[in-house]
Amino acid sequence: MPTEVLVMCKQCGRPQRAGAGRCAACGGELPEAPLPSGRVSSSDRFLSAELPGGRVLVGEGNRLSFHPGGSATPFLLELPSLRRLSLVHRLRYEALALTVGALVVLPFVPQVVRVLLGLLALVGVALALSGRRYTLVLESTGEVETRWDLGTVRRGSSVEQRLRSAWLTLADVVRSRGVEVREDGGSPPA
């Protein structure tokens, strides 16, 4: 039976498996420890991305982990079980709720308020067009589909560039392992 080495998280004090890189409970960086042969070390890390909303995406050895931020439990995926990886991005449709709400009440208000509601509708359209919501879709053995919400970012921002860079790195790594990679439901990444 292989020996399991545990380390204590510096942030929350919980014991964790050595070589995991980040605490499964709080996402904090774990201290280094000597590992038994055959275990993942920090030198096997191929991806570490800080994403919007405190989300963290980490790839180490044969494992991909996603910490959705806050006190949420991290998600883990063993890469050998991955069959398909997709990045889906779409407009911020939620922002269109402003537009719809303004247009619904427009006929029932005085003329002065109509101008304000018209401006509010335009703001909703501008917000919807200025940002994108990114989701990582992972299909593993047995056609189990998992969706990781990577967050909403402003188009062309440095945060979007960082997210896209992380995606390209991840896509290259999993493609080299024979995994089918798609972006936006059909086209391969650039």
Contacts in CASP RR format, 6 or more apart in sequence:
PFRMAT RR
TARGET T0000
AUTHOR 0000-0000-0000
METHOD contacts of the structure
MODEL  1
MPTEVLVMCKQCGRPQRAGAGRCAACGGELPEAPLPSGRVSSSDRFLSAE
LPGGRVLVGEGNRLSFHPGGSATPFLLELPSLRRLSLVHRLRYEALALTV
GALVVLPFVPQVVRVLLGLLALVGVALALSGRRYTLVLESTGEVETRWDL
GTVRRGSSVEQRLRSAWLTLADVVRSRGVEVREDGGSPPA
2 36 0 8 1.000
3 36 0 8 1.000
4 17 0 8 1.000
5 17 0 8 1.000
5 18 0 8 1.000
5 19 0 8 1.000
5 33 0 8 1.000
5 34 0 8 1.000
5 35 0 8 1.000
5 36 0 8 1.000
5 39 0 8 1.000
6 15 0 8 1.000
6 16 0 8 1.000
6 17 0 8 1.000
6 18 0 8 1.000
7 15 0 8 1.000
7 16 0 8 1.000
7 17 0 8 1.000
7 18 0 8 1.000
7 19 0 8 1.000
7 30 0 8 1.000
7 31 0 8 1.000
7 33 0 8 1.000
8 14 0 8 1.000
8 15 0 8 1.000
8 16 0 8 1.000
8 31 0 8 1.000
9 15 0 8 1.000
9 16 0 8 1.000
9 23 0 8 1.000
9 25 0 8 1.000
9 26 0 8 1.000
9 28 0 8 1.000
9 30 0 8 1.000
10 28 0 8 1.000
10 29 0 8 1.000
10 30 0 8 1.000
10 31 0 8 1.000
11 23 0 8 1.000
11 26 0 8 1.000
11 27 0 8 1.000
11 28 0 8 1.000
12 23 0 8 1.000
12 25 0 8 1.000
12 26 0 8 1.000
12 28 0 8 1.000
14 23 0 8 1.000
14 25 0 8 1.000
14 26 0 8 1.000
16 23 0 8 1.000
16 24 0 8 1.000
16 25 0 8 1.000
16 30 0 8 1.000
18 30 0 8 1.000
18 32 0 8 1.000
18 33 0 8 1.000
18 34 0 8 1.000
18 35 0 8 1.000
18 39 0 8 1.000
19 30 0 8 1.000
19 32 0 8 1.000
19 33 0 8 1.000
19 35 0 8 1.000
19 39 0 8 1.000
19 40 0 8 1.000
19 41 0 8 1.000
19 42 0 8 1.000
19 60 0 8 1.000
20 30 0 8 1.000
20 40 0 8 1.000
20 60 0 8 1.000
20 65 0 8 1.000
21 29 0 8 1.000
21 30 0 8 1.000
21 42 0 8 1.000
21 45 0 8 1.000
21 58 0 8 1.000
21 60 0 8 1.000
22 28 0 8 1.000
22 29 0 8 1.000
22 30 0 8 1.000
22 56 0 8 1.000
22 58 0 8 1.000
22 65 0 8 1.000
22 67 0 8 1.000
22 74 0 8 1.000
23 29 0 8 1.000
23 30 0 8 1.000
24 65 0 8 1.000
24 73 0 8 1.000
24 74 0 8 1.000
24 76 0 8 1.000
25 73 0 8 1.000
26 71 0 8 1.000
27 56 0 8 1.000
27 67 0 8 1.000
27 69 0 8 1.000
27 74 0 8 1.000
32 42 0 8 1.000
35 41 0 8 1.000
40 60 0 8 1.000
40 61 0 8 1.000
40 62 0 8 1.000
40 63 0 8 1.000
42 60 0 8 1.000
44 60 0 8 1.000
44 61 0 8 1.000
45 58 0 8 1.000
45 59 0 8 1.000
45 60 0 8 1.000
45 61 0 8 1.000
46 59 0 8 1.000
46 60 0 8 1.000
46 61 0 8 1.000
46 169 0 8 1.000
46 173 0 8 1.000
47 57 0 8 1.000
47 58 0 8 1.000
47 59 0 8 1.000
47 64 0 8 1.000
47 166 0 8 1.000
47 169 0 8 1.000
47 170 0 8 1.000
47 173 0 8 1.000
48 56 0 8 1.000
48 57 0 8 1.000
48 58 0 8 1.000
48 59 0 8 1.000
49 56 0 8 1.000
49 57 0 8 1.000
49 58 0 8 1.000
49 162 0 8 1.000
49 163 0 8 1.000
49 165 0 8 1.000
49 166 0 8 1.000
50 56 0 8 1.000
50 162 0 8 1.000
51 57 0 8 1.000
51 150 0 8 1.000
51 151 0 8 1.000
51 159 0 8 1.000
51 162 0 8 1.000
51 163 0 8 1.000
51 166 0 8 1.000
52 150 0 8 1.000
52 151 0 8 1.000
52 152 0 8 1.000
52 153 0 8 1.000
52 159 0 8 1.000
52 163 0 8 1.000
53 69 0 8 1.000
53 151 0 8 1.000
54 67 0 8 1.000
54 69 0 8 1.000
54 70 0 8 1.000
55 66 0 8 1.000
55 67 0 8 1.000
55 68 0 8 1.000
55 69 0 8 1.000
55 149 0 8 1.000
55 150 0 8 1.000
55 151 0 8 1.000
56 66 0 8 1.000
56 67 0 8 1.000
56 69 0 8 1.000
57 64 0 8 1.000
57 65 0 8 1.000
57 66 0 8 1.000
57 67 0 8 1.000
57 136 0 8 1.000
57 148 0 8 1.000
57 150 0 8 1.000
57 166 0 8 1.000
57 170 0 8 1.000
58 64 0 8 1.000
58 65 0 8 1.000
58 66 0 8 1.000
58 67 0 8 1.000
59 65 0 8 1.000
59 170 0 8 1.000
59 173 0 8 1.000
61 79 0 8 1.000
62 78 0 8 1.000
62 79 0 8 1.000
62 80 0 8 1.000
63 76 0 8 1.000
63 77 0 8 1.000
63 78 0 8 1.000
63 79 0 8 1.000
64 76 0 8 1.000
64 77 0 8 1.000
64 79 0 8 1.000
64 82 0 8 1.000
64 138 0 8 1.000
64 170 0 8 1.000
65 74 0 8 1.000
65 75 0 8 1.000
65 76 0 8 1.000
65 77 0 8 1.000
66 74 0 8 1.000
66 75 0 8 1.000
66 77 0 8 1.000
66 136 0 8 1.000
66 148 0 8 1.000
67 74 0 8 1.000
67 75 0 8 1.000
68 74 0 8 1.000
68 75 0 8 1.000
68 148 0 8 1.000
68 149 0 8 1.000
75 146 0 8 1.000
75 148 0 8 1.000
77 138 0 8 1.000
77 140 0 8 1.000
77 146 0 8 1.000
79 174 0 8 1.000
79 177 0 8 1.000
79 179 0 8 1.000
80 177 0 8 1.000
81 140 0 8 1.000
81 141 0 8 1.000
82 138 0 8 1.000
82 139 0 8 1.000
82 140 0 8 1.000
82 174 0 8 1.000
82 177 0 8 1.000
82 179 0 8 1.000
83 139 0 8 1.000
83 140 0 8 1.000
83 141 0 8 1.000
83 142 0 8 1.000
83 143 0 8 1.000
83 179 0 8 1.000
83 180 0 8 1.000
84 137 0 8 1.000
84 138 0 8 1.000
84 139 0 8 1.000
84 179 0 8 1.000
84 180 0 8 1.000
84 181 0 8 1.000
84 182 0 8 1.000
85 136 0 8 1.000
85 137 0 8 1.000
85 138 0 8 1.000
85 139 0 8 1.000
85 170 0 8 1.000
85 171 0 8 1.000
85 174 0 8 1.000
85 179 0 8 1.000
85 180 0 8 1.000
85 181 0 8 1.000
85 182 0 8 1.000
86 136 0 8 1.000
86 137 0 8 1.000
86 139 0 8 1.000
86 181 0 8 1.000
86 182 0 8 1.000
86 183 0 8 1.000
86 184 0 8 1.000
86 185 0 8 1.000
86 186 0 8 1.000
87 134 0 8 1.000
87 135 0 8 1.000
87 136 0 8 1.000
87 137 0 8 1.000
87 167 0 8 1.000
87 171 0 8 1.000
87 182 0 8 1.000
87 183 0 8 1.000
87 184 0 8 1.000
87 189 0 8 1.000
88 134 0 8 1.000
88 135 0 8 1.000
88 136 0 8 1.000
88 137 0 8 1.000
88 183 0 8 1.000
88 184 0 8 1.000
88 185 0 8 1.000
89 132 0 8 1.000
89 133 0 8 1.000
89 134 0 8 1.000
89 135 0 8 1.000
89 183 0 8 1.000
89 184 0 8 1.000
90 132 0 8 1.000
90 133 0 8 1.000
91 128 0 8 1.000
91 129 0 8 1.000
91 131 0 8 1.000
91 132 0 8 1.000
91 133 0 8 1.000
92 127 0 8 1.000
92 128 0 8 1.000
92 130 0 8 1.000
92 131 0 8 1.000
92 132 0 8 1.000
92 133 0 8 1.000
92 152 0 8 1.000
93 128 0 8 1.000
95 124 0 8 1.000
95 125 0 8 1.000
95 127 0 8 1.000
95 128 0 8 1.000
96 124 0 8 1.000
96 125 0 8 1.000
96 128 0 8 1.000
97 124 0 8 1.000
98 120 0 8 1.000
98 121 0 8 1.000
98 123 0 8 1.000
98 124 0 8 1.000
98 127 0 8 1.000
99 120 0 8 1.000
99 121 0 8 1.000
99 122 0 8 1.000
99 124 0 8 1.000
99 125 0 8 1.000
99 128 0 8 1.000
101 121 0 8 1.000
102 117 0 8 1.000
102 118 0 8 1.000
102 120 0 8 1.000
102 121 0 8 1.000
103 117 0 8 1.000
103 121 0 8 1.000
105 117 0 8 1.000
106 114 0 8 1.000
106 117 0 8 1.000
106 118 0 8 1.000
109 117 0 8 1.000
130 154 0 8 1.000
130 155 0 8 1.000
131 152 0 8 1.000
131 153 0 8 1.000
131 154 0 8 1.000
131 155 0 8 1.000
132 152 0 8 1.000
132 153 0 8 1.000
132 155 0 8 1.000
132 160 0 8 1.000
133 149 0 8 1.000
133 151 0 8 1.000
133 152 0 8 1.000
134 149 0 8 1.000
134 150 0 8 1.000
134 151 0 8 1.000
134 152 0 8 1.000
134 153 0 8 1.000
134 163 0 8 1.000
134 167 0 8 1.000
135 147 0 8 1.000
135 148 0 8 1.000
135 149 0 8 1.000
135 150 0 8 1.000
135 151 0 8 1.000
136 147 0 8 1.000
136 148 0 8 1.000
136 150 0 8 1.000
136 167 0 8 1.000
137 145 0 8 1.000
137 146 0 8 1.000
137 147 0 8 1.000
138 145 0 8 1.000
138 146 0 8 1.000
138 147 0 8 1.000
138 148 0 8 1.000
139 145 0 8 1.000
139 146 0 8 1.000
140 146 0 8 1.000
150 163 0 8 1.000
151 163 0 8 1.000
153 159 0 8 1.000
153 160 0 8 1.000
153 163 0 8 1.000
154 160 0 8 1.000
167 183 0 8 1.000
167 189 0 8 1.000
168 189 0 8 1.000
168 190 0 8 1.000
171 181 0 8 1.000
171 183 0 8 1.000
171 189 0 8 1.000
174 181 0 8 1.000
175 181 0 8 1.000
181 188 0 8 1.000
181 189 0 8 1.000
182 188 0 8 1.000
183 189 0 8 1.000
END
